């Protein structure tokens, strides 16, 4: 009986040790799996936040560009009026609005530049720069130079083309995310 008790205790000790070791290995595996799963979840959440942040930046720039376009139509109509003090005053008010709206489009373009990716940022900055000819034409007209309505009206096509390039770049970037 003495021998069988020793063997029973030895087998029980080995079995117990194996159970503890198996439990420890399983626990480590479960902990590691949970950690990996949490990291994957956090990465997916960050990617989704970035995607939504970029989408919002793209939409804000598109919306502001349309506001600028509407203002440009108002300016174009004022440029078509015969020369008078009322025309000059109206252009002065519209020019002030243009400067204020430009500040907004510039901010929107900078947010896109910050959010990225580089292709969308470059298209956003090109769109911002496409407002320059409008500004130059109004400024020259207000300075008393000759009629700048043709210069102003010629700026529409490049402006809207720059918007289309931005929309294409933003769509491509958004679909790749």
Secondary structure, 3 states (H helix, E strand, C coil): CHHHHHHHHHHHHHHHHHHHHHHHHHHHHHHHHHHHHHHHHHHHHHHHHHHHHHHHHHHHHHHHHHHHHHHHHHHHHHHCCCCCHHHHHHHHHHHHHHHHHHHHHHHHHHHHHHHCCHHHHHHHHHHHHCCHHHHHHHHHHHCCCCCCHHHHHHHHHHHHHHHHHHHHHHHHHHHHC
